[in-house]
Amino acid sequence: MPPADIRLVRVLPEHLDFWLALRAEPTSRRFVSSEEDSRESLLKRLMEASGEVTQPQAKSFRWMVEVQGQLAGTVSARELSRTHGRVVIGYMISEAHQGQGVCTRAVGLMLERLFALPFLQRVWLHTLSHNAASQAVARKLGFTHEGTLRAHVVHDGERFDQQHWGLLRSEWRGVPAR
Ligand SMILES: CC(C)(COP(=O)(O)OP(=O)(O)OC[C@H]1O[C@@H](n2cnc3c(N)ncnc32)[C@H](O)[C@@H]1OP(=O)(O)O)[C@@H](O)C(=O)NCCC(=O)NCCS
């Protein structure tokens, strides 16, 4: 059962150091590319994703995850297409807070905000095929494994399969209960 007090917080420039430290943790490095981890490029990405989902031109969104007032991770949505009614999401939780249901709840809270957009029909994500924790999160939220792109990604010099998972509006069951 996740801790009771999990909140999504709008990103601010002062979250940059936390995000850099999170991305440098061994679990994150194992599954997320750190190619673009300069302060400048991450700050630019933070600020580009700081808007509200209701802003008509906005395509990228990020929130920090707080657990009992402490920064615990981040969830994001990008490439929002109003034409196709779809968006791709990502998530990362600090090792100190993993394995407690924090990510499932935080992504659920993000999905609730995204599906408030009436045109949104599909949310999808991709994960390395050996990222079992990420797949467990997707499964718990009702996503379907839609396919595997073989040998699609090079990570740390090694080539991996990549899974694609999708959730349709009609399949969204709401934020999982605590
Ligand atoms: C993926 C990640 C965000 C999950 O965060 P979390 O807060 O621990 O997630 P939750 O606690 O909500 O759920 C994790 C689920 O994964 C399962 N899990 C964890 N490690 C696992 C493993 N090695 N094999 C199988 N399942 C595993 C847990 O049992 C749990 O499922 P359960 O509730 O049914 O028991 C976190 O591990 C992380 O930040 N990893 C590095 C970044 C990353 O991989 N991001 C996703 C990129 S696609």
The ligand as an ORCA input file, in Angstrom:
! r2SCAN-3c Opt
* xyz 0 1
  C       9.974      1.812    -12.616
  C       9.900      2.626    -11.313
  C       9.475      4.041    -11.645
  C       8.882      1.971    -10.388
  O       8.714      2.810     -9.237
  P       8.039      2.245     -7.891
  O       7.539      3.390     -7.106
  O       8.961      1.293     -7.236
  O       6.785      1.449     -8.510
  P       5.582      0.780     -7.702
  O       6.017      0.502     -6.293
  O       4.357      1.571     -7.922
  O       5.390     -0.599     -8.492
  C       6.532     -1.343     -8.807
  C       6.087     -2.731     -9.202
  O       7.193     -3.360     -9.839
  C       7.397     -4.612     -9.240
  N       8.816     -4.878     -9.379
  C       9.854     -4.190     -8.883
  N      11.009     -4.754     -9.241
  C      10.659     -5.830     -9.992
  C      11.410     -6.834    -10.663
  N      12.744     -6.831    -10.660
  N      10.728     -7.779    -11.322
  C       9.369     -7.788    -11.360
  N       8.608     -6.843    -10.766
  C       9.274     -5.898    -10.087
  C       6.957     -4.425     -7.808
  O       6.700     -5.649     -7.195
  C       5.711     -3.582     -8.002
  O       4.600     -4.380     -8.376
  P       3.528     -4.903     -7.276
  O       2.956     -3.681     -6.602
  O       2.520     -5.632     -8.100
  O       4.271     -5.756     -6.315
  C      11.260      2.664    -10.605
  O      11.729      1.348    -10.441
  C      12.293      3.491    -11.337
  O      12.347      4.702    -11.198
  N      13.156      2.856    -12.144
  C      14.196      3.562    -12.886
  C      13.625      4.458    -13.967
  C      12.733      3.689    -14.915
  O      12.973      2.526    -15.213
  N      11.694      4.366    -15.389
  C      10.763      3.802    -16.340
  C      11.331      3.918    -17.711
  S      10.229      3.160    -18.881
*
